[in-house]
Each structure stands twice: as structure tokens, then as C-alpha cells.
Amino acid sequence: MKIPSLNPYTEEVMGEFALLTKAELDREVERSRQAFRAWRDVPVAVRAKHLQPLSAQLRAEKRKYAELITREMGKPIREALAEVEKCAWLCDYYGENAASFLAPEEVKTEAKRSYVAFEPLGLVLAIMPWNFPFWQAFRFGIPAVSAGNCVLLKHASNVPATALAIEEAFRAAGFPENVFKTLLIDPSATLALIDEDKVDAVSLTGSNQAGAQVGAAAGRKIKKLVLELGGSDPYIVLDDADVETAARTAVRARMMNTGQSCIAAKRFIVLKKVAEAFKEVFLAGLKELKIGDPMEETTDLGPLAKKEILANLKEQLRDARVKGAEVQQLAYPFRKGFFFAPAVVYNPQETMKVLKEEVFGPIAPIIVVADEDEAIRIANNTEYGLGASLWSRDLKRAERLASRIEAGCVAINDLVKSDPRLPFGGVKKSGVGRELSHYGLKEFVNIKTIVVSK
């Protein structure tokens, strides 16, 4: 069986890739197991030194990798270049800090010596999505291999060339074979790796449905698990906010990667006093966006990554119209590609799909509220809890309200974004566990207590 690599802008098939047979998959898993036995014994400081040439490899081939991302999933080239650069930054960060993060922690007890050691778990299966195809894989993979694990990457089926390019980058940087291995396999073969005890832990970034399925499989086999799932991030604009800046930033927060991001702002909650000003600036900002060929440096919005996303967005917008919301969608003469024109939904109701579901595309619901208490109530009225933005000139007020928001991250006077130095993850149905920072580095280690008696 083969999977195609389809350009969402031209709708052309760029290539086909054969899935691994069962025998081929078993051989690669065994090779990775053998690689782990050697890699785990490499001192962490030496493992971390591999990250410098990997960072250099990413920067040297940044244009090549970015163009591949853009061709396979439609991300504007400017954003694809930034994604590869961010992966290089990630390598720099863990190259500088992994050894200190994983150093044994001495604890004073009655014993002669007591300490906590951080040891790798083994083979970690990484099930990664297409929307940030380099960053998501690196965000998980770099901490995992720094800790001494080996990674088996099952990437999204619509980015096979990108998945293989990631493995090639590790190889070109001098990593031992099978420390980071891409597996072109289908979902059933992926679950079989868990069911057959071929892996020691699992990390998934993806939909809630995929998270529930993989989580159930990992739970049955008592496997360590990290899930980074969907989001319906609130973007709260208080009555004392810098409305101009908040509204212009809101355009980027919603439309980056053509709205296909778990941490995109997905519900704009604006206090009545500043609502009209916010709407005016926000809509003006949308109209300034250039939609078109994602390979052009000036393009802001490219096509959606997959054709089926179009149907979901159309249904969510239809549902809003039928239930009484005011919808304003920009006009654009789409001639080819999986394009969807940005749309604003005014005064949506809680029963509408644009609020109940995760909207993975350029639709922006704007909710007008009377006061900050109503804003927080609506912000928390979701099964998700990934990120949130909060805008106010009064920082004490903003921090007080931030403590009431049910989310893994709150950005005050900015959009939500991940940072290697800070933990990333959500609460409620947005996930389990954390990535990045020293917290993410220690998700896939055995936190081992060692006590030396007198």
C-alpha cells in the first residue's frame, strides 16, 4: 500500500510512498531497540553535543525544509521558514541545558547518600500531526533523545516526505542510526506497536478522538503517555485594553497557519465598552491579508492542508447562520487549491458549533460580554483548556483574572505561543502532561530514587 504526497495548493500528487510491511516494521523496531541499548549509556553531556550539528543542519538547509513543508501542507513559506528556525533554537536550548536539567538531585536524609537520578525509558512512539510538521516532531523528539530515549516517529499520513526529511536531518547531523526513526505505517500498525509491547511510552499530538484511542491502548498496557490535544482558546479583551494592538494581534492569533493551530485564538471575548472598536480594527486587519500561493513570500494565508477540513468549516459556518448569528465572510475568487475565505461570526450562541467544537481554520467568533466575570465564565465554558490570551493595561487585574482561567498557558497582552524555555500543555480535554522546559524533558524518564545506606 502507498500513501500520496498531495500539494494542497495545486491539488497535484507529488509522489507516493510505500508503507512498511509487518516484517520491515519489526526489523526497524528491533534496530531501534538495539540503538537504545547503546544510546542510553552515552553520557548526557555527549548526547547533548549532537544537537549543535543538528541545529546547524537545520539552518543550512532551512529553505529546502521550508519549501517541503509548504508543498505538502500549504503553510505560507514565510511561516515555514520560521518553523524550521524555531526547531534550530530548540536544539540550541537543549544542547545548552539538557545536562544540567538531568543532573542527579541530591537529597539530604539519614542515609549516607540519597539522590534522584533521571534515566531514559526506552523506545518512545511519537504520533505527530501535520499542522506544524517539523516543530511538533522536534518539540517532542529533541527532549526525548536528549534524555537517552530512542524515537519512533509515526507522522501524519499527508506529510510523508516531510517525515522522512526529519529523519534525514538527524542522520546528516551525525546521530546514530535508529536513534530517531520515521515509520511510514497506518493507524492499525501504530496501535499494534502499543498492543504488542514494542514501545515503552507514547506521545501524541492530535485530535481528541485520536487521543482517546491511543490513550486507551496505552492505558491497557500501562505505558507512560503524554497527550497534546485540541483547544478552543479564549482571547479576552477587557475594557481597559489597548484595543488597537489587541485587535491587530488577534488577526495573527487566529489566522496564523491559516487558522490550523491548536493554540490559535478561537473565541474572541470582548467587553461591550470596546467591542465596536475591536470589531472595526479586526475586520480591517483581515481585509489586509494576502491570500494565495503559499510559496510567495508576501502570502499571509495559504490553502488548508486537507480537503476534508473545508467541509467541516463550511458546516460550522452554516450552523452559525441557521441558528441566527451574523456572519461576514471575505470574498476571494478561488480557482484551485483547498482555500477557505476568512469569516467572522458575530454574537454566536453557546449551542453553535463554532463554540462547541474546535474550529480548525480561519473562522473567528466574536462574543460581546458585559463584564470581566462574564468573560471568565464564557472562557471556561469549554471542554478544552490549552491556552488563553488576556488583554488589559492593568497588569495586576490581568494576573488576578489569569489565575481564574482554566488553561495550561495564559498570555497577557500577547498571543499564545510555545517557547522551549517554558512548559507547554493543557488541562481538561486539551491533554495530559507537558512538553518543553525541564518539565517536558523529564516526562519520558524514570525518576529513580537511590539511597546509599551507612
Secondary structure as UniProt FT lines:
FT   STRAND          2..6
FT   TURN            8..10
FT   STRAND          13..18
FT   HELIX           22..39
FT   TURN            40..41
FT   HELIX           44..49
FT   HELIX           51..60
FT   HELIX           62..73
FT   HELIX           77..101
FT   STRAND          105..106
FT   STRAND          113..120
FT   STRAND          123..127
FT   HELIX           133..146
FT   TURN            147..148
FT   STRAND          150..154
FT   TURN            157..158
FT   HELIX           160..172
FT   TURN            173..174
FT   TURN            177..178
FT   STRAND          180..182
FT   HELIX           187..195
FT   TURN            196..197
FT   STRAND          201..205
FT   HELIX           208..220
FT   TURN            221..222
FT   STRAND          224..228
FT   STRAND          233..237
FT   TURN            239..240
FT   HELIX           243..255
FT   HELIX           256..259
FT   TURN            262..263
FT   STRAND          265..271
FT   HELIX           272..288
FT   TURN            294..295
FT   TURN            297..298
FT   HELIX           307..322
FT   TURN            323..324
FT   STRAND          326..329
FT   STRAND          343..346
FT   TURN            350..351
FT   HELIX           353..356
FT   STRAND          363..369
FT   HELIX           372..380
FT   STRAND          387..391
FT   HELIX           395..402
FT   TURN            403..404
FT   STRAND          409..412
FT   TURN            420..421
FT   HELIX           428..430
FT   STRAND          431..432
FT   HELIX           437..441
FT   TURN            442..444
FT   STRAND          445..452
//
